[in-house]
Amino acid sequence: MIRAIISLIRPQQWAKNVFVLLPLFFGGQLFNGWCWHQAIVTFFAFSFIASSVYCINDLKDIEADRKHPKKCLRPLASGRLKPYQGVIISSILVTLSLTMCFLWLERQALQVALLIASYFVINMAYCFKLKRYAIIDVFILSLGFVIRLFAGGVSCNVWLSPWIVLMTFLLALFLAFAKRRDDVLIYESNNVIVRENIVRYNRPFLNLTLSIIATITIVCYIMYTVSPQVISNFHTEYVYVTSIFVLIAILRYLQVTIVDGKSGSPTKILLEDRFIQSCIGLWILSFIIILYV
C-alpha cells in the first residue's frame, strides 16, 4: 500500500517545483541561509499541494486512465487504492502544505499560502472543466509554474525580472505542448483518446507551435541577460554568455520531442537525458562563475 501511495502522490514530479528555488539563483542569494530556509519550506509546501492535485486529477480521470496504455497502471485506475483513500490522502496533503507555510515560514507566510491556495483553486478548475479546452488547458498548466516562481520570490523577498517571468511561462508552455504531442502520437497509433481535447491537436500544429515558442523563449532569455536591471543587479555584462546553454538545451528537447517522439513526461526526460542534464549543469556553472567568482 505504501508503494501505491507513493505512486499516487508522484514525488518524482516534485522536480517541477525547482522553479520555487530559481529566485535564489537569479537574485544572487545562493549563499543566504535565511533565503534557503524560506525557499525549502516553500518548495515542500508546493510539492504537497501539487501532489494533492495529482490525487484529485486521478480521481476525476479514473475511467479515462484505464484506457491509457501507461496511465492504466496508476494506483486508482488499477484498483490498488480505493477512491475514498485518494480523497483522504489529498486532504492530508492540502493540510500539510498550508500548515507548513504558517508554522515554518518566518516571513510572508500569508502571501505564500495565498499563492499556494490560488494554485490549488486554478488546478481544480483545470481538473473539472478547463482541461477540456485545447490551448487553454496548456496555458493553465503553464500559469502554475509562474505561481511557483512568484512563491519563491515572495518567500525570499527577491525581485523578479519581467523577462524571467515571461521566460518561465514560455518554457512551461513549451514543455506542455511537447507533452500534448506525445498524446497525439498515442491517438494516431492506437486510436486511443487519452484526453478529451486531443482531437483539437495534431502533429503539424504542435510542431509549428513548439518551434514558435522555443524561438520566443530563447529571445526572452537573451533579453533578460542584457536588460539594464540585470546588469545593474549582478554588476556584470557577461550574463549573456549563459544563453548558449539555454539554446542547446531547448534544441535538444526539440530533438527528443520531434525526432525521437519521447515527450510524454518532461520530468522523466530531465531526470534521464544526460545531454540536457549536462546543458543545465554547464548553465548553472557558468552562471556561478559569472556572478560569484
N, C-alpha and C positions, 0 to 999 in steps of 0.2 A: 504493500500500500504506500509505503514511503516513496518508493520509486515512481509510483503513479502520481503522487502529489508533486514531486519534483518536476516530473514531465509536464504536469498541468501548469505550473507557475513559470516554467521556462526560464530558469536562471541564466541560461546561455544568451538569452535576449537582453540581459541587463547590460551587455556591451553597448547597446544603443544609448544608454544613459551616461556614457562618457562625455556626451555633449554638455552635461552639467559641469564637468571639470574644465571645459575649454576656456571659460573666462579667466581662470587662474593663469593659464598659459598665455593667452593673448593680453592679459592685463599685467604681465610681468610679476606675478605673485607666487611663483613656484617655490620660493623659499620662505613664504609667510605661513607659519604654523597655524595661526588662527584661521586663515582662509582655508587651509586644508581641512581643518576640523569642520568648518561650516559646509564646505563642498562635499565632504564624505557623508555627512549626515543627510544632506540634500540628495546625494546620489542614491543612498539606500531608501530614503523616503520615496523617491521617484520610482525606484525599482519595485518596491512593494505595490505602489498604486498601479504601475504598468502590469504587474503580474495579476492583480485583481481584474484588470480589464481583459487580459487573456482568458481568465476563468469565465467571465461573463460572456465573452465572444464565443467561447467554445460551447457554453450552454445554449446560446442562441443558435449556433450553427451545427448542432449535433447531427441532424439529418443530412445536411449538405456535406459535412466532413466524412460521413460514412461512404459517400460516393467518390471521394477523392482518393487517388492511388497512394498518397502518403499520409494525408490528414486522418484517414480512417484508423490509423494506429494511435491517435491521441487518446488519453485516458477516458474521457467522457464518451467519445464516439465509439470506442472499442468496448465500453462497458466495464472497464477496470475500476472506474469511480462512478458513483451514482450522482444524478443531478443535484440532490439536496446537499451532498458533500461538497460539490463545487460551489454552491451558494455560501456554505459555512466558511470555506477556505477564502473565498473572495471577501467576505465581510471581515474576517480576521485581518487580512492584508490591508484593507482600507483603514481599519482602526490603527494598525501598527504604523502605517505611513503618516497619518496626521498626528498621532501621539509623539512620534519621533521629532516632528517639527517643533512642537510646543515644549518638549522636555529637554531636548539636546541642542537646539539652535540658540546661540547666545543672543543673536540679534536677528531682526527681520523675520521672526518666526511666523507672524500672521501673514506677511506678504508671500512668503514661500508656500505656506499652507493654502492660500487663496489660488496661487498659480497651480499647485497640485490638484486642488479641487476643480479648477477650470479645465485642466487636462482630463480629469475623470468625466466631467459632465459632457465635454465635447466628444469624448470617445464613446460615451453612452449613446449620444445622438448618432454617432457613426455606426455603432453596432446595430441599433434598432431601426434606422431609417436611411441615413446619408450614404451608407456603403452601397446602396442600390444604384446610385447615380455615378456614371462614369465621369472621370476627371475630378468631380467634386470629392469623391472618395479619396483620391490621391492627395488633393490639397489639404484635406482634413488631417490625414496622417502626417503630412509634412509640417503642418502647424504645430503638431505635438513636439517636434524637435526644436522648434523656435521657443516653445514654452520651456522646454528643458534648459535651453541656453539662458533664457531670462532668469529662470530659477537659480541657476548657478551664479549669474551676475549679481542678482539681488542679495543672495545669501552672503556673498563675499564683498558686497558694496563695490563692484568693479564696473567701470564704464564700458559699454559695448559699442563698437563702431557699427554704424548702419550697414556698412559693406559686409561685415562679418555676419550680421543678422540675415541679410539677403542671401549670402553665400550658403549659410546653414539651411535656409528654406529651399534654395535651389538644389543643393546636394541631396536633401531628403526627397525632393520631387524626383530627382534622377534615379535614386535607388528604388523608389516606389514604382515608377513607371517600368523600370527594369524587371521588377517582380511581376508586374502585370503581363509583361511579355512572356514570362515563363508560364503563366496561366493560359495565355493564348496558345502556346505550343502544346500544352496538355489538351486543350479544347480541339485543336486541329488534328492531333494524332489519335486521341481516344474518344473524341466527341463527348467529353465529359465537361459539363458546365460547373466549374469549381467555385464560381461566384456569379451572382445574378447579373451583373453588368458586363460580363466578359464579352458578350456579343457586340458590345459597342466599342470594342478594341480590335485591332488586327495588327499584323506584323509591320506592314508599310507605315501605318500611322505611328506606331510605337518606335520604330527605328528612326523616323524623322524627328519625333518628339525628343527622344534621347539625345540625338545629335544637337538639336537646338539648345536644350537645357545644359548639356555638357559645355557647349561654347559659352553660354551666358555665365555659367558658374565660374569658368576659368577667368573670364573678363572681370567678374566681380571680385575674385580673389586678387587679381593684379591691381585693380583699383584700390582695394584695401591696402595692399602693401605700399603703394605710392601716395596714399592720402596724406595730407599735411598733418592731420591729427595723430596718425600712427607714427609718422616720422618724428613728431614732437614728443610723443609719449615714450618712444623707445630710444630716442636720441641717436638714431642711425638711419641712413638712407638705403641700407642694403637688405631690407626685409624682402624686397622683390626677388632676390636670389632663390628664395624658397618656392617660388612659383613653378619652377621646373619639375619639382617632385609632385606637386598637385596635378600638373598637366599629365605626367607619365602615369600616375595612379588612375586618373579618370579614363585615359585611353586604354589602360589595361582592363578596367572594369567594363568598358565598352566591348573589348575583345572577348572577355568571358561571357558577356551577355549575348552579343550578336553572332560571334563566330562559334563559341562553344555551346551556347544555349543553356547556360547553367546559372541563371539569375534568380532561381526560386527563393533562395534565402540569403539576403545581403550579409547577415551576421555570420553565416557559415562561410561565405566567401572570404570575409575579412579575417576570420579566425583560421582559415586553412590555406589561403593563397599566399605563398611565400613572396611572390613578386610584389603584390600590393603591400604586404607587411614590410618588405624592405623599403618601399617608397615612403610609407608612413614613418618608419624608423629614421630614414635619412632626412625627412622633412622635419621631424622633431629635433634631431641632432643639429641640423643647420640652423634652426630657429634658436636653439640654446646657445650655439656658438656666436651667432649674431647679436643676441640680446644680453648674454651673460658673461661672455669671455672678453 
